[in-house]
Amino acid sequence: MFPVNNIVKHKEWEAALGLLKLNRYKRYDTRYGRQIRKTRLQTNVLNAVFDITKFPSTSTIVDLALLINIHPKSIQKWFQNTRQTSKKKGRMEDEEEASLRNEGKNEEFSIVDISIPTLVLLIENAKKQFP
């Protein structure tokens, strides 16, 4: 499993995120029309999650939003835009064709739920890249 000195236990992370979820609507600015630029850390974490899955689950998006302090809708839009950009560049088309050949039918990509310790490790790795 994970070393105790590197990461807080899974249950403690779930409890901490649960408390943050109770107050999540107070934390985010609800005014429309304001676009807030993401930091390099936030962008790197989002790219790391995108490398794992192109379609994160709703719970993963909410947990990630709380951990990197971005509104969940902003994360959802970021994934939509990044999927569209990568599709235009042809990166996802090759994956789609390969999956269609392997399965023999037209299926959507599956939604993936990433665990909290994995998200924390991704954030810690991104922080190490930018001291």
ABEGO torsion letter per residue (X at the ends): XBBAAABBBAAAAAAAAAAAAAAAAAABBABBGBBBBBBAAAAAAAAAAAAABABBBAAAAAAAAAAAGBBAAAAAAAAAAAAAAAAAAGAAAAAAAAAAAAAGBBBBBBBBBBBAAAAAAAAAAAAAABX
